[in-house]
Amino acid sequence: RVGVELHPLDQAELQRRDESERLYAVNAAAAQYYHRILLHTSQGEGARRYLEGRGVTRKTMAAFQLGFAPDRWHDLETFLGKENHNTKDILEAGLVVKSDKGNIYDRFRGRIIFPIRDVRGRVIGFGGRVLDDSQPKYLNTPTTPLFDKGSILYGIDLANSSIRESGTAIIVEGYMDVIVPHQCGMTNLVACMGTALTEDQVNVLKRITKELIFALDPDDAGMHAVEKGVDVARR
């Protein structure tokens, strides 16, 4: 009636859908594992103290499903294997790394874990922050069939309805810039995760609001990101 032709999914499309569902499942299992480690084990004690020191409550840790990756090489890999996730999918999701010698090990070790979700609330990747002065300070899931850092906004799943209701999206820089204000009632915040706002990210926001407020770090990099973000948003 509206001129849209519908076609059955072909075999390639069915395979892509099946692959995506497997990757969503393995990411969800990893998020649950990291979250349990943070809240319910002695291994997560240092990370819990760090978050509490930043003012994050247990309720907020649960709302964002924050986690902790033990500083071990194979804990997540072993857990996911026991949950019947195959190595190919775990690699494809970016949760483990394969060395040049063929050895497989956990990507995130000794880090606070921030699950990153799409607008529908599905875990598509992770960010990890060290608790000491190790480098890199932050580590993200690499580009995968589900995860592309330049098209994702951290916190969009929890901010979606608030952005629609308020008519405004506040764009901040990092994970904690979303989490702490959200805990205080400012729930229309999303983070561009340390990068300048991209056209793909703006398109996500344009579907739900017309007003963007930039609240990035007040340093040279932050100001440059604001200028670039404003330019992208005006296109």
Helices and strands as residue ranges (DSSP letters): H 11-40, G 42-44, H 45-53, H 58-63, E 67-69, H 75-82, H 87-92, E 96-98, E 104-106, E 111-117, E 123-130, E 138-140, G 149-151, H 156-166, E 168-172, H 175-183, E 189-191, H 199-206, E 211-214, H 220-233
